[in-house]
């Protein structure tokens, strides 16, 4: 991802292999990279983390001084 800023959330594919969903930023846009051609199966806690990372990336794109959610 551009600008060297990205965060990842763990998930599994349909056969149980560990994968990542990655949230990043480039050119004032939020990027979401998922496992290629696959479905990301996420626990509710991973889904909540993804939601928080997306909100954080949007705030950064909008030049908000928010720190990364824990």
Backbone as JSON, one array per atom type, in Angstrom:
{
  "sequence": "XXXXXXXXXXXXXXXXXXXXXXXXXXXXXXXXXXXXXXXXXXXXXXXXXXXXXXXXXXXXXXXXXXXXXX",
  "N": [[0.84, -1.17, 0.0], [0.43, 2.28, -0.61], [2.25, 5.08, 0.78], [3.22, 3.74, 3.0], [1.69, 3.09, 5.22], [-0.24, 0.9, 6.83], [-2.64, -1.38, 8.21], [-3.48, -4.51, 9.66], [-5.91, -7.17, 9.88], [-6.53, -10.29, 11.22], [-7.86, -13.25, 9.63], [-9.65, -16.1, 8.3], [-9.61, -18.26, 5.4], [-12.0, -20.07, 3.34], [-11.22, -22.71, 3.72], [-9.93, -22.75, 6.1], [-7.34, -21.65, 6.27], [-4.96, -19.32, 7.52], [-5.33, -15.89, 6.92], [-5.08, -12.39, 5.88], [-6.84, -9.31, 6.21], [-6.29, -6.18, 4.97], [-6.03, -2.78, 5.81], [-5.47, 0.36, 4.43], [-4.01, 3.5, 3.27], [-4.02, 5.83, 0.57], [-3.36, 8.55, -1.49], [-5.37, 10.21, -0.31], [-7.43, 8.38, 0.02], [-9.14, 5.52, 1.28], [-7.96, 2.24, 1.47], [-8.75, -1.18, 0.95], [-7.58, -4.32, 1.28], [-8.16, -7.59, 0.48], [-8.04, -11.21, 0.92], [-6.9, -12.65, -2.12], [-9.38, -13.38, -4.47], [-10.93, -14.79, -2.64], [-12.97, -15.62, 0.23], [-13.17, -13.84, 3.22], [-13.29, -15.08, 6.34], [-14.37, -14.04, 9.39], [-14.05, -13.61, 12.92], [-16.32, -12.24, 15.38], [-14.89, -10.42, 16.91], [-12.68, -9.83, 15.3], [-14.03, -8.64, 13.19], [-15.03, -6.37, 14.47], [-12.59, -5.1, 15.01], [-11.75, -4.61, 12.38], [-13.76, -2.78, 11.62], [-13.11, -0.66, 13.34], [-10.52, -0.03, 12.45], [-11.07, 0.8, 9.83], [-12.63, 3.11, 10.36], [-10.66, 4.62, 11.63], [-8.81, 4.95, 9.51], [-10.36, 6.46, 7.72], [-10.68, 8.79, 9.25], [-8.0, 9.63, 9.35], [-7.56, 10.16, 6.64], [-9.22, 12.3, 6.35], [-7.74, 14.15, 7.62], [-7.86, 14.16, 10.4], [-6.67, 14.26, 13.73], [-6.69, 11.88, 15.12], [-5.69, 9.12, 17.17], [-4.52, 5.71, 16.68], [-7.01, 3.25, 17.17], [-7.21, 1.1, 20.02]],
  "CA": [[0.0, 0.0, 0.0], [1.19, 3.5, -0.69], [2.51, 5.87, 1.98], [3.8, 2.91, 4.04], [0.83, 3.02, 6.4], [-1.33, -0.04, 6.71], [-2.93, -2.17, 9.4], [-4.1, -5.75, 9.22], [-6.79, -7.93, 10.76], [-6.47, -11.7, 10.87], [-9.08, -13.96, 9.28], [-9.39, -17.39, 7.67], [-10.35, -18.49, 4.17], [-13.05, -21.09, 3.49], [-10.66, -24.0, 4.13], [-9.3, -22.59, 7.4], [-5.98, -21.1, 6.25], [-4.84, -17.95, 8.05], [-5.2, -14.82, 5.92], [-5.18, -11.04, 6.42], [-7.52, -8.21, 5.54], [-5.41, -5.05, 5.23], [-6.58, -1.44, 5.63], [-4.39, 1.32, 4.2], [-4.38, 4.81, 2.74], [-3.25, 6.34, -0.55], [-3.98, 9.66, -2.21], [-6.59, 10.63, 0.4], [-8.45, 7.35, -0.11], [-8.98, 4.34, 2.14], [-7.8, 1.02, 0.68], [-9.06, -2.43, 1.65], [-7.05, -5.45, 0.53], [-8.66, -8.85, 1.01], [-7.38, -12.36, 0.28], [-7.28, -12.65, -3.54], [-10.36, -14.33, -4.94], [-11.4, -15.63, -1.55], [-13.87, -15.06, 1.24], [-12.53, -13.67, 4.52], [-14.17, -15.48, 7.44], [-13.85, -13.3, 10.54], [-14.78, -13.67, 14.18], [-16.94, -10.94, 15.67], [-13.86, -9.5, 17.41], [-11.91, -9.38, 14.13], [-14.91, -7.73, 12.46], [-15.01, -5.11, 15.22], [-11.27, -4.49, 14.77], [-11.79, -4.08, 11.01], [-14.6, -1.57, 11.66], [-12.36, 0.4, 14.0], [-9.42, 0.38, 11.57], [-11.65, 1.58, 8.73], [-12.97, 4.42, 10.9], [-9.4, 5.32, 11.86], [-8.26, 5.33, 8.21], [-11.18, 7.56, 7.21], [-10.32, 9.98, 10.03], [-6.68, 10.07, 8.89], [-7.73, 10.72, 5.3], [-9.86, 13.61, 6.54], [-6.78, 14.95, 8.39], [-8.17, 14.16, 11.82], [-5.5, 13.93, 14.53], [-7.04, 10.73, 15.94], [-4.7, 8.05, 17.29], [-5.02, 4.38, 16.32], [-7.79, 2.62, 18.23], [-6.59, -0.1, 20.6]],
  "C": [[0.9, 1.24, 0.0], [1.32, 4.18, 0.67], [3.04, 5.05, 3.15], [2.97, 2.79, 5.31], [-0.29, 2.03, 6.14], [-1.44, -0.85, 7.99], [-3.64, -3.43, 8.94], [-4.94, -6.38, 10.32], [-6.74, -9.38, 10.29], [-7.84, -12.28, 10.55], [-8.68, -15.33, 8.74], [-10.12, -17.43, 6.33], [-11.31, -19.65, 4.39], [-12.52, -22.46, 3.89], [-9.83, -23.89, 5.4], [-7.87, -22.09, 7.42], [-5.98, -19.67, 6.77], [-4.59, -16.98, 6.91], [-5.29, -13.48, 6.64], [-6.09, -10.19, 5.55], [-6.72, -6.97, 5.95], [-6.13, -3.75, 4.89], [-5.4, -0.49, 5.45], [-4.93, 2.62, 3.66], [-3.47, 5.14, 1.58], [-4.03, 7.45, -1.21], [-5.33, 10.06, -1.62], [-7.75, 9.67, 0.18], [-8.12, 6.2, 0.82], [-8.94, 3.11, 1.24], [-8.11, -0.2, 1.54], [-8.57, -3.57, 0.77], [-7.49, -6.74, 1.22], [-7.89, -10.0, 0.37], [-7.83, -12.46, -1.18], [-8.25, -13.77, -3.9], [-10.98, -15.21, -3.88], [-12.38, -14.89, -0.67], [-13.1, -14.99, 2.54], [-13.55, -14.02, 5.6], [-13.58, -14.9, 8.72], [-14.71, -13.56, 11.77], [-15.43, -12.31, 14.42], [-15.9, -9.96, 16.19], [-12.99, -8.99, 16.26], [-12.74, -8.4, 13.3], [-14.96, -6.37, 13.14], [-13.69, -4.38, 15.01], [-11.22, -3.9, 13.36], [-12.61, -2.79, 10.96], [-13.83, -0.4, 12.26], [-11.2, 0.88, 13.14], [-9.93, 1.18, 10.38], [-12.02, 2.99, 9.19], [-11.72, 5.26, 11.13], [-8.8, 5.81, 10.54], [-9.04, 6.49, 7.6], [-10.83, 8.86, 7.94], [-8.96, 10.52, 9.59], [-6.77, 10.72, 7.52], [-8.33, 12.12, 5.4], [-9.01, 14.54, 7.4], [-7.16, 15.13, 9.84], [-6.92, 13.74, 12.57], [-5.74, 12.74, 15.45], [-5.89, 9.73, 16.01], [-5.34, 6.72, 16.98], [-5.82, 3.79, 17.47], [-7.1, 1.36, 18.73], [-7.55, -1.25, 20.66]]
}
